[in-house]
Amino acid sequence: MESKKKDFLSFSWRVTSLHMLAYLIAGLLALIFVDYETLFATDSLALLMKPINSPIVAFGPFLQIILGFAMSIFLYPFRSVFIGQKRGWFYLFILIAGFCIFTPQVPGPGNFEGVIYTNISIQQHLLSLPETILYSIIFSTLLPLWFKYPKRIWNILSIIAVFLIFIMGILGYLAAIGKI
């Protein structure tokens, strides 16, 4: 029983920290290259998305710890499908990208439900896709690799990354409310 608990905790940490890192990387690249500040200010998206200088948006990458942990719970029973399998990364990519783009439960930018049920233009939907695809690629390739090459350094680097994401979130939040 103790071994299963340790196995879940290890899996959970890897999924959670990797989700946070992939989310931050994909989001920052989209912020820079897709120009989310301008895109989110457009009529249709301004009603849906908070401005990028909103305090909660600044803290958003650290709050992904909650979603990362939830993902670890949902993925854990199926880990043998993508951990240690020859094409495991691909199965995980199809799962993550598929749920994000084609079968979301809520309409939003860059997903199929959003195309049907929102007034967001097709161009705006297409501009959101690279972030989802990049996140899915980062997450689905690095998670199986972390299990294939389980070095202590990856745990140390992931702790540092989560700590830095937390510090950036706090500083971004304080800057957004005008405290620094």
Buried (B, 14 or more C-beta within 10 A) or exposed (E): EEEEEEEBEBBBBBBBBBBBBBBBBBBEBBBEEBEBEEBBEBEEBEEBBEEBEBBEBBBBBBBBBEEBBEBBEEBEEEBEBBBEEEEBBBBBBBBBBEBBBEEBEEBBBBBBBBBEEBEBBEEBBEBBBBBBBBBBBBBBBBBBBBBEEEEEEBBEEBEEBBEEBBEBBBBBBBEBEEEE
